Amino acid sequence: MTRNLNTQLRRRRRQANPMAEYDALPTELRLWLADAALPWSPHSVRKLWQKALNKSGGQTEGALAFMTNCEVNAIKKDAPKVWSASYPIA
């Protein structure tokens, strides 16, 4: 297999042990992920968690509400593309 050696794209860093990265997440975030509708990666959910904590002033409840709101917005955005524009979003 040959690689494109002339690409300008950066190589994606692969986490050596994604379960270790998941285990390092805060307990509240892991509990939220257990009920999440989307398949979040530990890396992306950690970035969003930091943003949520900053917006909520460090309050966990506010951060969890922000995370849920982000997930709902992502589903609303993607649902018409995945199913159809007539898909009911409740």
N, C-alpha and C positions, 0 to 999 in steps of 0.2 A: 504494500500500500504506500503510495507516495503522498507527501504532504505539500501543500502550497507554501513554499518557503518565501514567497514574495508578498504575503499578506501584510496589511498594515494593522490588522486586528490584534489586540493583546490576547495572550493565552489565558483561558480561565483557570484560576487556581482551584484545584479540587481539594476538598477537605479530606484529610487522611482517614478520619474516623467521624462520620456524621453523627453517630450515636453519642459520641463523647461531647460533641457540640450541642446536641439536644439536651443531654444530661446537665450541661452547664447553664441552661436557661433557668431563670427564676421559677420557683414553684407556681406562682400565680399564672405565669405565662404558659407553662406546660399544661396546667389545668384548662386554661382557655383554649389551647391547641387541641385538647382532647375533644372539645365540642365544636371546633371550627368546621365550617362547610367547605373551605378550600384547602388544598394540600400545600401548606406553607413549608418552606425550607427553613431550617434553623437559622441560617444566615439572614434571610430576608425578614423573618419575623423578629429577630433581634434588632435589626435596624429600625423597623417600624415601632418596636417597643420603646427604644430610646427616644424616638420622635414623640411618641405618645406620652412618655413620662415628662419630657420637656414641656409639652403643651399643657399638661395637667398640673404642672408645678410639683411633680414628684408623687402625686397621689395615685395609688394603685387603682382605685375604683374608677377615677377619671380616665386613666390610661386604658383600662379594659374597655370602657365605653367607646373611647376613640378607636381602639382596635376593631371592635364590633362594627362601628360605623364605617370604617375603611373596608371591611370585608363585604358589608351590604352594598356599598357603592361599587365595588369591583364586580359583584354578582350582577347588579343592575346594568353595568356597562357591558358585560360579556354575555348575558343571557340572550339578547336578540341575535347576536352573532352565532351562538352555539345552537339554539333551537329555532327561533324565528322572531320576528318583530311582534307577533301576536302572543308570545309567551307571557302568561300572567306573572307579574312580580308582586308578591305580597310581602 
